[in-house]
Amino acid sequence: MKKIYLTLLIASSLAACSEAPAPKVAEPQPIMQNNQLRFPEGNSQLALLVTAPAIPAEDIAVDLPAHLVWNEDRTQRIYAPLSGRVANIHTDLGKSVRKGETLLTLNSPEFGAAQADASKAMADLRLAEKNFNRQKELFEAGIVARKDFDQAETDALRAKAEADRTVTRINLYGAHGLVNQQLNLSSDLAGVVVEKNVNPGQEIRPEQFGPGALALFVVSDPSSLWVQIDAQESDISALKPGASFDLTVAALSGKKFKGRVMASADVIDPNTRTIKVRGLVENPQRILKAEMLGTAQINRSLGQGLAVPASAVLLRGTQHRVFVKTAADTFEPRTVKLSYEGSKISIVTSGLQANEQVVSENSLLLAREFRVAEETAKNTAAANGKAADSK
């Protein structure tokens, strides 16, 4: 009895497994009608097509990449004009310095030679002036000839010119009464030492630390900074000198700083197709730091037109196109012209009416369905034509 029951159970299980699954009902597909795509009731893709109205354009906020650098109008890079060895470093990174304050002392034989030349020239000048005064007295007394007086005068003028040259040279680096070979490098402005590239006892050569290379010290006033902005060609009208912008830095939790445009370049970068714009931002509390990356936000007028989401605009060949919702289940492609194409919105100048609904999400899906329906309609028309010809 048990064997018969087990056999019947196995047979019923096999019969159940061999039953074919119920066929799935095909989802109704959209169809083409008068160059419009109509979705039948029950099509799941219809719920994915989100729309947004075309509204009159207003001023928009445009975000541009920005880079903070030192204010070069308040920055000095200090180099060694002559070679030497570091004798004393009088300041350090982050220290405040006064105008004219000595930052570094070098033991420089070259500066010593310049000091010696100046001392010799001063001595020669004193001797030449004494000789000139003596010759003048003798000439006025009728004792010496005119040519001797003229020669003494010429020698005195030459000695003065040489003394002026050598003294002016050492005055550039700091004049000293003695030949001590000590060259002092100082700051010509008040600020903060923001960069230091020198160590005690280091040998310094001008070609090592000169323009185009590292500076021994960089002194700047960080209470204001320059902002380098990379602007698009279409944004340059809103970035004229004197225009204001808001600077935000991600590292500072998006805090806004007011800035103003100082100047803009007259050339477009051929690689990035951007224009370099220089702005200024006040930094009295020194919260902002040089080399920070941020975003400069400007208000730009977009002129006349209708604003639509940028995701609604598709490029087909060389033409822009949007899909307009003409009914609850019907969509129509429209060729449009744009005056502005941004990352968030685009401005349409023709091809749309105000308040028309355009597909803003999954527009690529709709474009694919439109293309499939279009090809299906063409194939059906071709098949019907062949059938008519065969009759």
C-alpha positions in Angstrom: 0.0 0.0 0.0 2.8 2.4 0.9 4.5 1.6 -2.4 1.4 2.4 -4.4 1.0 5.8 -2.5 4.6 6.7 -3.1 4.3 5.9 -6.8 1.2 8.1 -7.1 2.9 11.0 -5.3 5.9 10.9 -7.6 3.7 10.8 -10.6 1.7 13.8 -9.5 4.8 15.8 -8.8 6.2 15.0 -12.3 2.9 16.0 -13.9 3.0 19.3 -12.0 6.6 20.0 -13.1 5.8 19.3 -16.7 3.0 21.9 -16.8 4.0 25.0 -18.9 4.1 28.4 -17.1 1.3 30.8 -17.9 2.3 33.0 -20.8 3.0 36.7 -19.9 0.8 39.3 -21.4 2.8 41.6 -23.7 2.9 45.3 -22.5 1.1 47.6 -25.0 3.7 49.6 -26.9 3.5 53.3 -27.9 2.4 54.1 -31.5 3.1 56.9 -33.9 0.2 59.2 -34.8 0.8 62.4 -36.9 4.4 62.6 -35.8 3.4 62.2 -32.1 4.1 59.3 -29.8 1.1 58.0 -27.9 1.4 55.6 -25.0 -1.5 53.1 -24.6 -3.1 52.8 -21.2 -1.1 50.5 -18.9 2.4 51.2 -20.4 4.8 51.3 -17.4 7.2 53.7 -19.1 4.7 56.5 -19.1 5.2 57.0 -15.3 8.9 57.5 -15.8 8.5 60.6 -18.1 8.7 63.5 -15.7 7.9 66.9 -17.2 8.6 70.6 -16.3 7.1 73.8 -17.7 8.9 76.2 -20.0 9.0 79.5 -18.0 10.3 83.0 -18.9 14.0 83.3 -18.4 15.3 85.2 -15.4 18.8 86.0 -14.1 20.6 82.9 -13.0 23.5 82.1 -10.7 26.4 80.7 -12.6 29.2 78.8 -10.7 32.7 79.2 -12.0 35.9 77.5 -10.7 38.1 79.8 -8.7 41.6 79.7 -7.2 43.0 81.8 -4.4 46.5 83.3 -4.7 48.5 86.0 -3.0 47.6 89.6 -3.7 50.6 90.5 -5.9 50.0 94.2 -5.3 50.9 93.5 -1.7 53.5 90.8 -2.1 57.3 90.9 -2.4 59.6 88.0 -3.4 63.0 88.5 -1.9 66.1 87.2 -3.8 69.8 87.4 -3.2 71.4 89.8 -5.7 74.9 88.6 -4.9 76.3 85.3 -3.8 77.3 84.5 -0.2 76.8 82.3 2.8 73.9 82.7 5.2 75.2 84.3 8.5 71.9 85.1 10.3 68.2 84.5 9.7 66.2 87.1 11.5 62.6 85.9 10.9 60.7 82.7 10.3 57.6 81.4 8.5 54.4 83.0 9.7 56.1 86.0 11.4 55.0 89.5 10.9 57.6 92.0 9.6 57.7 95.7 9.3 58.7 97.7 6.3 62.5 97.9 6.0 63.0 95.1 8.6 66.1 92.9 8.0 65.1 89.3 7.2 68.5 87.7 6.3 72.2 88.6 6.6 74.7 87.1 4.1 78.5 87.1 4.3 79.2 88.1 0.7 82.7 88.7 -0.7 81.0 90.2 -3.7 79.3 92.8 -1.6 82.6 93.3 0.3 84.3 94.1 -3.1 81.5 96.6 -3.9 82.0 98.2 -0.4 85.8 98.4 -1.1 85.1 100.0 -4.5 82.9 102.6 -2.9 85.5 103.4 -0.2 88.2 103.8 -2.9 86.0 106.0 -5.0 85.3 108.2 -2.0 88.9 108.5 -1.2 89.8 109.4 -4.8 87.0 112.0 -4.8 88.4 113.7 -1.7 91.9 113.8 -3.3 90.6 115.1 -6.6 88.6 117.8 -4.8 91.6 118.9 -2.8 93.7 119.1 -6.0 91.0 121.0 -7.8 90.7 123.6 -5.0 94.5 124.0 -4.9 94.7 124.4 -8.7 91.9 126.9 -8.5 93.7 129.1 -6.0 96.9 128.9 -8.0 95.1 129.7 -11.3 93.3 132.7 -9.8 96.8 133.9 -8.5 98.1 133.5 -12.0 100.7 130.9 -11.0 99.4 127.8 -13.1 98.3 127.6 -16.6 94.6 127.3 -17.7 95.0 123.8 -19.0 96.3 122.6 -15.5 93.2 124.1 -13.9 90.9 122.5 -16.5 92.6 119.1 -16.0 92.1 119.3 -12.2 88.4 120.2 -12.7 87.9 117.2 -15.1 89.6 114.8 -12.7 87.3 116.0 -9.9 84.2 115.5 -12.0 85.3 112.0 -13.0 86.0 111.1 -9.4 82.6 112.3 -8.3 80.8 110.3 -11.0 82.7 107.1 -9.9 81.9 107.8 -6.3 78.2 108.3 -7.1 78.1 105.1 -9.0 79.8 102.9 -6.4 77.9 104.4 -3.5 74.5 104.1 -5.2 75.3 100.4 -5.9 75.9 99.5 -2.2 73.0 101.7 -1.2 70.7 99.3 -3.2 71.8 96.5 -0.8 72.3 98.6 2.4 75.2 101.0 2.8 77.9 100.4 5.4 80.7 102.7 6.5 83.1 99.7 6.9 84.0 97.0 4.5 82.4 94.1 6.5 81.0 92.0 3.6 77.7 91.7 5.4 74.7 92.0 3.0 71.4 92.5 4.7 68.2 91.6 2.8 65.1 93.4 4.0 61.4 93.7 3.2 60.1 96.8 1.4 56.6 96.3 2.7 54.9 95.3 5.9 53.3 91.9 6.0 53.7 88.2 6.9 56.4 85.8 5.9 54.3 83.3 3.9 57.2 81.4 2.3 60.8 80.7 3.5 63.4 78.8 1.4 66.7 79.3 3.3 68.6 77.5 6.0 71.5 78.5 8.3 74.9 78.3 6.7 73.5 77.8 3.3 75.5 78.9 0.2 73.5 81.3 -1.9 74.0 81.9 -5.6 71.8 84.3 -7.6 71.2 81.8 -10.4 69.9 79.4 -7.7 67.5 81.8 -6.1 66.4 84.3 -8.8 63.4 85.4 -10.8 61.7 82.3 -12.2 63.1 80.2 -9.3 62.5 79.9 -5.6 62.6 83.1 -3.6 64.5 83.2 -0.3 61.4 84.8 1.3 57.9 85.7 0.2 56.3 88.5 2.2 52.6 89.3 1.7 49.7 91.0 3.3 47.1 88.2 3.6 44.3 90.6 4.6 43.3 90.5 0.9 43.7 87.8 -1.7 43.4 87.6 -5.5 40.8 85.2 -6.9 41.7 83.7 -10.3 38.4 82.7 -12.1 38.1 80.6 -15.2 35.1 82.1 -17.1 33.4 80.8 -20.2 33.1 83.1 -23.2 29.4 83.5 -22.6 30.0 84.6 -19.0 32.5 87.4 -19.7 29.8 90.1 -20.0 28.9 89.5 -16.3 32.5 89.8 -15.2 33.5 93.3 -16.2 35.8 95.2 -13.8 33.9 96.3 -10.8 31.3 93.5 -11.0 30.7 91.6 -7.7 30.6 87.9 -7.1 30.2 85.5 -4.1 33.1 83.2 -3.3 32.5 79.9 -1.5 35.1 77.4 -0.4 34.1 73.8 0.4 36.7 73.6 3.1 34.9 76.4 5.0 31.5 74.8 5.0 30.3 76.8 2.0 30.7 80.2 3.8 30.3 83.1 1.4 32.8 85.9 0.9 32.1 89.0 -1.2 34.5 89.8 -4.0 34.8 92.2 -6.9 36.3 91.8 -10.4 39.6 93.7 -11.0 40.6 92.7 -14.5 40.1 90.2 -17.2 42.4 88.8 -19.9 42.1 89.8 -23.6 42.8 86.3 -24.8 41.0 83.0 -24.6 43.0 79.9 -23.5 43.1 77.7 -26.7 43.2 74.5 -24.6 40.3 75.1 -22.1 38.4 77.8 -24.1 38.2 79.9 -20.9 39.1 83.5 -20.1 41.2 84.3 -17.0 39.5 86.8 -14.7 41.2 88.3 -11.7 39.1 89.2 -8.7 39.8 90.6 -5.2 38.4 89.3 -1.9 38.9 90.9 1.5 40.3 88.6 4.2 40.7 90.7 7.4 40.4 87.7 9.7 42.7 85.6 7.5 40.3 82.8 7.2 41.0 82.3 3.5 44.3 80.8 2.5 46.3 81.1 -0.7 46.0 78.1 -3.0 42.5 77.2 -1.8 40.1 76.1 -4.4 36.6 77.5 -4.5 33.6 78.6 -6.6 32.8 82.1 -7.7 29.1 82.6 -8.2 27.9 85.4 -10.5 24.4 86.6 -11.5 24.0 86.5 -15.3 21.1 87.9 -17.3 19.9 85.4 -19.9 17.9 87.8 -22.0 14.6 86.9 -23.7 13.6 83.3 -24.0 12.1 80.3 -22.1 14.0 78.4 -19.4 13.8 74.6 -19.5 15.9 72.0 -17.6 19.2 71.3 -19.3 18.3 67.5 -19.2 15.3 68.2 -21.4 17.4 69.3 -24.4 18.8 66.6 -26.7 21.2 67.1 -29.5 20.3 65.3 -32.8 22.9 65.9 -35.4 23.4 69.7 -35.4 19.9 70.5 -34.0 18.6 70.7 -30.5 15.3 69.0 -29.7 12.9 68.7 -26.8 9.8 66.5 -26.3 6.6 68.3 -25.5 3.7 66.7 -23.6 0.6 67.5 -25.7 -1.7 65.3 -23.8 -1.7 63.0 -20.8 -0.3 60.1 -22.9 1.0 61.9 -26.0 4.5 63.5 -26.7 5.7 65.5 -29.6 9.3 66.2 -30.7 10.2 69.9 -31.3 13.3 71.4 -32.8 14.4 74.4 -30.8 17.0 77.1 -30.9 19.1 77.9 -27.8 20.7 81.2 -26.6 22.3 79.6 -23.5 23.1 76.0 -22.6 24.2 75.5 -19.0 24.7 72.6 -16.7 21.2 73.1 -15.0 19.1 75.1 -17.4 19.0 76.0 -21.1 17.3 79.0 -22.7 15.1 78.4 -25.7 14.5 81.3 -28.1 12.2 79.5 -30.6 10.2 76.3 -30.9 8.4 76.5 -27.6 5.5 78.4 -26.0 5.4 79.5 -22.4 4.1 77.0 -19.9 4.3 74.0 -22.3 5.4 70.9 -20.6 8.7 69.4 -21.7 10.1 66.0 -20.6 12.9 66.7 -18.1 13.7 63.2 -16.9 14.2 60.1 -19.0 14.1 62.1 -22.2 16.7 59.7 -23.7 14.3 56.8 -23.1 11.5 58.7 -24.8 13.8 59.4 -27.8 14.5 55.7 -28.1 10.9 54.8 -28.0 10.1 57.5 -30.6 12.8 56.1 -32.9 11.5 52.5 -32.5 7.9 53.6 -33.2 9.1 55.6 -36.2 10.9 52.7 -37.7 8.0 50.4 -37.0 5.6 52.8 -38.7 7.9 53.0 -41.8 8.2 49.2 -42.0 4.4 48.8 -41.7 3.9 51.3 -44.4 6.4 49.6 -46.7 4.8 46.2 -46.1 1.4 47.6 -46.9 2.7 49.1 -50.1 4.2 45.9 -51.3 0.9 44.0 -50.5 -1.0 46.6 -52.5 1.4 46.3 -55.5 1.0 42.5 -55.5 -2.7 42.7 -55.9 
